[in-house]
């Protein structure tokens, strides 16, 4: 019997890159970076000035000084708003279409886990509902 020949580094890397899920993840990351840039510009140029204008109206915006250092509360509020907007956009632009695509393929992603029951002896919680014996300790359920 001949031993299996190890896959070369280049061939292994090519096989890794050509997997379908890796391509989908790469496209999702590129789209996420593009949305990130767009939303960052929106929050830096629209949200941050609006939040800072709610402050004292001075050059510090919505913040205060402690020992000569500016604590910029307005920038933090703008960052929180940026994060929320970014996550909403990613959810509706990437997660929802991907979930729909995978559902058409018969694969469940980002959904509820299948119903399960727990073992009274070892307290394992991920046993199928139809199981009669625990897969971990072997006791009857």
N, C-alpha and C positions, 0 to 999 in steps of 0.2 A: 504494500500500500504506500503510495507516494504522499509525503506530507504536503499540506497546503502551503502554497507559495505566499509569502507576506506581500501585502499590497504596498506599492511604493508610496512615498509621501505625496507626490504630485497627484497620482491616481486616487489616493484616499481623499485628498482635499477636494478633488473634482467631484468624487462621488458624494461627499458631504455637501458641497454647494448645490448639487443638482437635485437634492431631495426636495420634494414639493413644499413641505412645511417651512424649510429654511428660506425658500424664495418668497413665500407669503410673508414671513416675519420680516425679511429685508425690505420688502415693499412697504409694509406697515410702518417700519421705522423711518423710512424716507418720507412717507406721508406725514408721520408725527413730527418730524423735524421741520417740515414745511409749515405745518399748522402752528408749531411752536413759534417760529419766526413771525408769522402773521399776527398771532395773538400777542406776542411780546411787543410788537410795534403798536398794536391797538392799546394795550394797557399803558405803555410808556408815553404815548402821545395824546391819549384821550382820557383814560381813567386816572392816571397819576395827577395830571394838572387839575382835574375836577376834584379829586380828594384833597389835594394840597390847597386849593382855593377855599375849601371849607375851613381851613385853619385861620391863622391870624392875619393872613393876607401879606405877610412879609416874605422875605426871600427864603426862610427856612421851611415854609409849607406847614404841614400838619406835623409838628414835632416840638421838641424842647431841648434845651441845652443843659448838660450835666458836666460840671468841671471843664467847660469849654468844648465839650464833644456834643455833636448833634445826635439826638435820638430821633430818627426819622420814622415816626409812626405812619405817616402817609405812604411812604415807600413800602412798608410792611403790609398795609391794607391793600395797596395796589398789587403786591405779590400774591396775596391770598385770592384776590379777584382774578388775577391771571391764572392761578392754579385751577380755580373752579371752572372758568371758561374753557381752559385747555382740556380738562377732563371731560367736560360735557361734549366738546367737539370730537375728541377721540372716541368717546362712547358711541355717538351717533354716526360718525363718519367711518369708523373702522370696526368696532365691536359688533354693532347691530348688523351691518352687511355681511361680516365674516360669519356670524352665527347663522344667518339666513342661508348663506352658501353652504356651510357645513351641514345644516339641517336637510338641505336638498340632497346631499351626499349620504345622508343617513347617520351622521356623526353628531353627537350632542356635545357642545362646548359651552362653557360659561353658563351652565344651567344648574338646575337643582340635581343633587345626587339621587341615585335610585333609592327607593325605600329600603331600609335595613332594620335589623333587630339586633339586640345585644344578648350576650351570653350571661346567664345568671352566675356562673362560677368564676370566669376570668374577667368579666365585664368588658369584653371586646364589643365594639359597637358597629362594626362594618360588615356584619353577616347578612347574606341575602335573606329575604323574607321567607323563601321556600326551604331554607336550610333546616335540617333536623339534627345535625351535629355541629359543634363548634369546630372550625378549622384550626384553631390555635390550641385548645386544650382537649378536644375530642369528646367533651361531655354532651349528653343529649340536651336538646333545647325544647 
